[in-house]
């Protein structure tokens, strides 16, 4: 059983956010960070059985920023 699962979160080119689990085949997306948190919890619950679900979900938010050179 895993105690923690990590999601890489980034802004979607279409708007909103995308989250992809590291080491697991779990992907979800939502319009806002609050909705994404709920979608991630739901996706984790669907992927794992109730007794195998991690205790902690970590969201690693990656933001690309382009600046002039």
KELUMVO-331429 format. One line per field, with one value per atom (N, C-alpha, C): x, y, z; atom name; residue in three letters; residue number from 1. Coordinates in Angstrom, 2 decimals. Layout:
BEGIN
u X	...
v Y	...
w Z	...
name CA	...
resn ALA	...
resi NUM	...
//
This chain:
BEGIN
u 0.84	0.00	0.89	0.51	1.22	0.60	1.43	0.92	0.65	1.33	1.22	1.24	0.48	0.51	0.75	1.58	1.95	1.38	0.77	0.26	1.03	1.45	2.02	0.85	0.71	-0.41	0.14	-0.52	-0.13	-1.36	-1.21	-2.30	-2.51	-3.76	-4.10	-4.08	-3.59	-3.61	-5.03	-6.03	-7.43	-8.07	-7.34	-7.89	-8.10	-8.03	-8.18	-6.87	-6.96	-5.78	-5.86	-4.68	-4.55	-3.68	-4.02	-3.23	-2.93	-1.67	-1.24	-0.47	-0.88	-0.21	1.15	2.13	3.46	3.52	3.78	3.89	2.58	1.49	0.18	-0.52	-1.41	-2.17	-3.43	-3.23	-4.36	-4.18	-5.20	-5.19	-6.57	-6.61	-7.88	-7.65	-8.74	-8.66	-9.90	-9.77	-10.89	-10.68	-11.74	-11.73	-10.97	-10.92	-10.26	-9.48	-8.61	-7.83	-8.74	-9.77	-10.68	-11.41	-11.88	-12.55	-11.57	-10.31	-9.29	-9.02	-8.98	-8.75	-9.84	-11.08	-12.19	-12.07	-11.68	-11.54	-10.40	-9.30	-8.17	-8.59	-9.28	-9.76	-10.65	-11.56	-12.46	-11.68	-10.71	-9.91	-9.11	-8.55	-7.78	-8.70	-9.88	-10.84	-11.27	-11.42	-11.80	-10.67	-9.43	-8.28	-7.92	-8.01	-7.62	-8.86	-8.75	-9.80	-9.80	-10.88	-11.01	-9.88	-9.44	-8.38	-6.98	-6.85	-5.54	-5.27	-6.25	-6.14	-5.05	-4.20	-3.17	-3.80	-3.07	-3.57	-3.38	-2.39	-2.07	-1.98	-2.56	-2.43	-1.64	-0.50	0.33	0.19	-0.12	-0.23	1.02	1.79	2.99	2.61	2.42	1.93	3.11	3.13	4.20	3.65	4.33	3.88	5.05	4.86	5.85	5.60	6.67	6.57	7.64	7.23	8.16	8.43	9.69	10.08	11.00	11.02	11.93	13.38	14.24	15.68	16.38
v -1.19	0.00	1.25	2.23	3.49	4.49	5.21	6.21	7.54	7.79	9.08	8.89	9.71	9.73	11.18	11.36	12.69	12.92	14.08	14.50	15.72	15.69	16.88	17.64	18.89	19.73	20.85	21.08	22.21	22.82	24.05	24.71	24.04	23.85	23.22	24.27	23.91	24.87	25.33	24.49	24.83	25.62	25.85	26.53	25.53	25.97	25.09	24.42	23.24	22.54	21.06	20.43	18.99	18.42	17.23	16.56	15.13	14.74	13.39	12.79	11.60	10.93	10.42	10.53	10.01	8.55	7.66	6.24	5.47	6.15	5.50	6.02	5.24	5.65	6.40	7.58	8.40	9.79	10.28	11.62	12.23	13.52	14.22	15.70	16.40	17.82	18.53	19.85	20.65	22.11	22.90	24.32	25.19	24.77	25.56	24.62	25.21	24.38	23.71	24.39	23.79	22.59	22.74	21.62	20.51	20.87	19.85	19.01	19.63	18.88	17.83	18.20	17.24	16.14	16.51	15.53	14.55	15.06	14.20	13.21	13.69	12.78	11.69	12.07	11.12	10.10	10.57	9.68	8.69	9.16	8.27	7.22	7.64	6.69	5.63	6.03	5.08	4.12	4.60	3.78	2.74	3.14	2.26	1.74	0.56	0.07	0.87	0.84	1.64	1.38	0.13	-0.21	0.02	0.31	0.51	1.96	2.82	4.24	4.92	5.74	6.47	7.43	7.70	8.61	10.07	10.36	11.73	11.84	12.92	13.26	14.57	14.53	15.73	16.27	17.57	18.23	19.08	18.71	19.47	20.35	21.64	22.56	23.15	22.88	23.34	24.49	25.61	26.75	27.24	27.21	27.74	29.22	29.98	31.42	31.79	32.45	32.88	34.37	34.72	36.12	36.48	37.74	38.12	38.02	37.66	37.52	38.86
w 0.00	0.00	0.00	-0.77	-0.87	0.10	0.86	1.79	1.11	-0.02	-0.68	-2.19	-2.88	-4.34	-4.77	-5.79	-6.25	-7.64	-7.83	-9.12	-9.60	-10.85	-11.50	-12.10	-11.72	-12.16	-13.03	-14.16	-15.01	-15.64	-16.09	-16.78	-18.13	-18.49	-19.76	-20.87	-22.06	-23.17	-23.52	-23.25	-23.53	-22.40	-21.32	-20.15	-19.03	-17.81	-16.66	-16.32	-15.68	-15.18	-15.51	-15.64	-15.85	-14.74	-14.28	-13.25	-13.69	-13.60	-13.98	-12.81	-12.37	-11.27	-11.71	-10.84	-11.12	-10.68	-11.64	-11.33	-11.41	-11.72	-11.84	-13.09	-13.64	-14.83	-14.42	-13.84	-13.40	-13.99	-14.68	-15.29	-15.11	-14.79	-14.70	-15.02	-15.25	-15.54	-15.01	-14.84	-14.32	-14.67	-14.50	-14.85	-13.84	-12.58	-11.54	-10.62	-9.80	-8.86	-7.84	-7.37	-6.39	-7.00	-8.24	-8.90	-9.23	-9.51	-9.79	-8.55	-7.39	-6.14	-5.95	-6.19	-6.07	-7.12	-8.35	-9.42	-9.13	-8.55	-8.18	-7.10	-6.08	-5.02	-5.60	-6.49	-7.12	-7.96	-8.74	-9.59	-8.75	-7.64	-6.76	-6.13	-5.71	-5.13	-6.15	-7.41	-8.46	-8.79	-8.73	-9.11	-8.04	-6.79	-5.68	-4.97	-4.39	-3.51	-2.22	-1.50	-0.28	0.71	0.84	1.80	1.24	-0.06	-0.68	-1.04	-0.82	-1.18	-0.36	-0.99	-0.24	0.77	1.83	2.86	2.48	1.62	1.26	-0.26	-0.79	-2.20	-2.26	-2.96	-3.08	-4.50	-4.60	-5.89	-6.11	-7.11	-7.47	-8.65	-8.38	-9.41	-10.17	-11.48	-12.35	-13.20	-13.16	-13.94	-14.79	-16.10	-17.02	-17.20	-17.12	-17.36	-18.38	-19.43	-20.47	-20.30	-20.27	-20.14	-21.30	-21.69	-22.77	-22.34	-23.27	-22.98	-22.97
name N	CA	C	N	CA	C	N	CA	C	N	CA	C	N	CA	C	N	CA	C	N	CA	C	N	CA	C	N	CA	C	N	CA	C	N	CA	C	N	CA	C	N	CA	C	N	CA	C	N	CA	C	N	CA	C	N	CA	C	N	CA	C	N	CA	C	N	CA	C	N	CA	C	N	CA	C	N	CA	C	N	CA	C	N	CA	C	N	CA	C	N	CA	C	N	CA	C	N	CA	C	N	CA	C	N	CA	C	N	CA	C	N	CA	C	N	CA	C	N	CA	C	N	CA	C	N	CA	C	N	CA	C	N	CA	C	N	CA	C	N	CA	C	N	CA	C	N	CA	C	N	CA	C	N	CA	C	N	CA	C	N	CA	C	N	CA	C	N	CA	C	N	CA	C	N	CA	C	N	CA	C	N	CA	C	N	CA	C	N	CA	C	N	CA	C	N	CA	C	N	CA	C	N	CA	C	N	CA	C	N	CA	C	N	CA	C	N	CA	C	N	CA	C	N	CA	C	N	CA	C	N	CA	C	N	CA	C	N	CA	C
resn UNK	UNK	UNK	UNK	UNK	UNK	UNK	UNK	UNK	UNK	UNK	UNK	UNK	UNK	UNK	UNK	UNK	UNK	UNK	UNK	UNK	UNK	UNK	UNK	UNK	UNK	UNK	UNK	UNK	UNK	UNK	UNK	UNK	UNK	UNK	UNK	UNK	UNK	UNK	UNK	UNK	UNK	UNK	UNK	UNK	UNK	UNK	UNK	UNK	UNK	UNK	UNK	UNK	UNK	UNK	UNK	UNK	UNK	UNK	UNK	UNK	UNK	UNK	UNK	UNK	UNK	UNK	UNK	UNK	UNK	UNK	UNK	UNK	UNK	UNK	UNK	UNK	UNK	UNK	UNK	UNK	UNK	UNK	UNK	UNK	UNK	UNK	UNK	UNK	UNK	UNK	UNK	UNK	UNK	UNK	UNK	UNK	UNK	UNK	UNK	UNK	UNK	UNK	UNK	UNK	UNK	UNK	UNK	UNK	UNK	UNK	UNK	UNK	UNK	UNK	UNK	UNK	UNK	UNK	UNK	UNK	UNK	UNK	UNK	UNK	UNK	UNK	UNK	UNK	UNK	UNK	UNK	UNK	UNK	UNK	UNK	UNK	UNK	UNK	UNK	UNK	UNK	UNK	UNK	UNK	UNK	UNK	UNK	UNK	UNK	UNK	UNK	UNK	UNK	UNK	UNK	UNK	UNK	UNK	UNK	UNK	UNK	UNK	UNK	UNK	UNK	UNK	UNK	UNK	UNK	UNK	UNK	UNK	UNK	UNK	UNK	UNK	UNK	UNK	UNK	UNK	UNK	UNK	UNK	UNK	UNK	UNK	UNK	UNK	UNK	UNK	UNK	UNK	UNK	UNK	UNK	UNK	UNK	UNK	UNK	UNK	UNK	UNK	UNK	UNK	UNK	UNK
resi 1	1	1	2	2	2	3	3	3	4	4	4	5	5	5	6	6	6	7	7	7	8	8	8	9	9	9	10	10	10	11	11	11	12	12	12	13	13	13	14	14	14	15	15	15	16	16	16	17	17	17	18	18	18	19	19	19	20	20	20	21	21	21	22	22	22	23	23	23	24	24	24	25	25	25	26	26	26	27	27	27	28	28	28	29	29	29	30	30	30	31	31	31	32	32	32	33	33	33	34	34	34	35	35	35	36	36	36	37	37	37	38	38	38	39	39	39	40	40	40	41	41	41	42	42	42	43	43	43	44	44	44	45	45	45	46	46	46	47	47	47	48	48	48	49	49	49	50	50	50	51	51	51	52	52	52	53	53	53	54	54	54	55	55	55	56	56	56	57	57	57	58	58	58	59	59	59	60	60	60	61	61	61	62	62	62	63	63	63	64	64	64	65	65	65	66	66	66	67	67	67	68	68	68	69	69	69
//
